[in-house]
C-alpha cells in the first residue's frame, strides 16, 4: 500500500539527492531511462517511508513519556522505621538557580514520647550548658565558635543539634555574627539520646554583631529547612516533602525526566536510518563494481576463444552472454550487472543501433576503466579493422589476471584488518583470565 503524501515528500526532495541516487542506481541497473527514473523514485519513497514510520514511533513514545511524566505523583514520600529501628538516608535532588545537586537527608526512626529523664541525660544537659559557650563570654554574648559536640564525653549519649537560623549559627557551631546588625536570639535545639531515651534541650543564644563567619548559600538554607521538617514530623511514620522550598525545587534523586534522552535518541535513530539507506546504495554500487572487475578476466578469455573461431565481435559478445545464461539456468551464477549490460548492448545492436555507439555506451555505463578500455578496442576493431584485436585482447587478458590477483591480495588485507579488533578483544580476555588468579591472591 502506497501513500500519496509520502510520494509527494519524496518528489519534493532536493535535486542533488535525486541525482546522487540516480547515479548510484544507474551503476547497477540495465533498464530504460523511464524504468531508471521509476527505480530512483521507488528507492526514495521507501527511504522516506522508513524515516516517516520511525519518526511516528518516536513521537508516540515521546508523547507517552511526557504524559506519564506529567501524570505521575512527583511528591517525595518519606517513610521512617518503627521506634527503635535504624536511621536511613533519603536521596533528594535539590535544584536552585545556581546549584543542582543530590543531598542525603537523614531519616531517623519514629521518635519516642517523653519519659522519665535519666541521670545520664541530666549530666549530659549540665555538660552541654557548661561547654557550649566555648571561648565566648557567655551564651548571652556570642560572637565566636560554639562547642556543639555530637557525643557527651564519658557518657553513652549522642547529640544532634539544630539551629532555627543556620544563617547565624549552623549545626557545627559556626557563628556568622556579621549577618546580624543588632543583638539576635537564636534557639539551639540539642537532641540527646541515650539507649532509646530522648530529650530535647532548647538553649537560647544571643549573638552580637561582628565580622566573623561567612555567607550562607541558598542550598544550606534549604538543607536547614529540610532538617526542620524532619524534626517536625518526628512522630509520623510517613510524610511528604513540599515541591518547593525557598527558591529551590525538591526532586527525587532517581526520578529525573527521560524526555531529553528519548528526544536525543530519537533524532539519532532517524538520522541514522536516513544515512543508512544512502550507504546501502553506495555499498551496492561498490559491490557491483568489484563484481565487474572480478568477471573481467573470464569475459576477455571467452571473447578471445570465440573470436579465434572466426566469429564477429557482435557474435562473440552474444556467445559470452549465452554462456552466462546457461550458467544461470544451472544455478551456478546469479544476476550479474556486467553480463546484463552486455545483453542489453546486443539487443540494441539487433534493433539497429550502430555498433560503435552501442559499444561506447556499454563501456560508459559499466563505468570501470578496464571495460572502458575494452569498449575502445571493440570500437577500433570496427572502424580500423580487427587485424590486431586478438593480440590486444591477449595483452588485456594478462593485465586483467594481474589486476585480479592484486584485488584478491587487497581483499585479504582488508579481511585481516577487520579481524584485528576481535583479536584484540580476545587478547584482553586472555590476559584477564591469566592475571585474575594472581590478583585475587594479592587481594
LINZIWO-V334156 format. One record per residue. N is the residue number from 0. D_CENTER is the distance of its C-alpha to the mean C-alpha in whole Angstrom. Layout:
N:D_CENTER
N:D_CENTER
This chain:
0:34
1:33
2:32
3:34
4:32
5:29
6:32
7:32
8:29
9:29
10:32
11:31
12:29
13:29
14:32
15:30
16:28
17:31
18:32
19:30
20:29
21:33
22:33
23:31
24:32
25:36
26:35
27:35
28:37
29:41
30:42
31:44
32:42
33:42
34:40
35:38
36:37
37:37
38:35
39:32
40:32
41:32
42:28
43:27
44:28
45:26
46:23
47:23
48:24
49:21
50:19
51:21
52:21
53:17
54:17
55:20
56:18
57:15
58:18
59:20
60:17
61:16
62:20
63:20
64:18
65:20
66:23
67:22
68:21
69:25
70:27
71:26
72:28
73:27
74:30
75:30
76:32
77:34
78:36
79:38
80:40
81:43
82:46
83:46
84:43
85:40
86:38
87:35
88:32
89:30
90:26
91:26
92:24
93:26
94:25
95:28
96:28
97:28
98:26
99:23
100:23
101:24
102:28
103:29
104:32
105:35
106:36
107:40
108:42
109:44
110:47
111:51
112:53
113:56
114:58
115:61
116:60
117:61
118:63
119:60
120:58
121:61
122:61
123:57
124:58
125:61
126:59
127:56
128:59
129:60
130:57
131:55
132:57
133:56
134:58
135:58
136:62
137:61
138:59
139:60
140:60
141:56
142:54
143:53
144:51
145:52
146:52
147:49
148:49
149:47
150:50
151:53
152:55
153:57
154:56
155:53
156:52
157:49
158:48
159:45
160:46
161:45
162:46
163:46
164:45
165:43
166:43
167:47
168:47
169:44
170:43
171:44
172:47
173:46
174:48
175:47
176:51
177:50
178:48
179:51
180:54
181:57
182:58
183:55
184:55
185:52
186:52
187:50
188:50
189:50
190:49
191:51
192:50
193:53
194:52
195:51
196:53
197:52
198:54
199:52
200:54
201:54
202:55
203:56
204:55
205:57
206:55
207:57
208:55
209:54
210:51
211:50
212:46
213:43
214:41
215:39
216:36
217:34
218:32
219:35
220:37
221:35
222:35
223:38
224:38
225:36
226:39
227:41
228:40
229:39
230:43
231:44
232:43
233:44
234:46
235:43
236:41
237:39
238:38
239:35
240:34
241:34
242:31
243:32
244:34
245:36
246:33
247:30
248:28
249:28
250:25
251:24
252:22
253:19
254:20
255:17
256:16
257:13
258:14
259:12
260:8
261:10
262:11
263:8
264:6
265:10
266:11
267:8
268:10
269:13
270:13
271:12
272:15
273:17
274:17
275:17
276:20
277:22
278:21
279:23
280:26
281:26
282:25
283:28
284:30
285:30
286:31
287:34
288:35
289:35
290:36
291:39
292:40
293:40
294:43
295:45
296:47
297:48
298:49
299:51
300:53
301:53
302:55
303:57
304:58
305:59
306:60
307:63
308:64
309:65
310:63
311:62
312:58
313:57
314:59
315:57
316:54
317:55
318:56
319:52
320:50
321:53
322:52
323:48
324:49
325:51
326:48
327:46
328:49
329:49
330:45
331:44
332:42
333:40
334:40
335:40
336:39
337:42
338:45
339:44
340:44
341:48
342:49
343:48
344:50
345:53
346:53
347:53
348:56
349:58
350:57
351:59
352:56
353:58
354:57
355:56
356:54
357:52
358:51
359:50
360:48
361:47
362:46
363:44
364:42
365:41
366:40
367:40
368:42
369:44
370:45
371:46
372:48
373:50
374:50
375:52
376:54
377:55
378:56
379:58
380:60
381:61
382:62
383:64
384:65
385:63
386:65
387:63
388:60
389:60
390:60
391:57
392:55
393:56
394:55
395:51
396:51
397:51
398:49
399:46
400:47
401:46
402:43
403:42
404:42
405:40
406:37
407:38
408:37
409:34
410:33
411:33
412:32
413:29
414:29
415:29
416:26
417:24
418:25
419:25
420:21
421:23
422:26
423:24
424:22
425:25
426:27
427:25
428:25
429:29
430:29
431:28
432:30
433:33
434:32
435:31
436:35
437:36
438:34
439:35
440:38
441:38
442:36
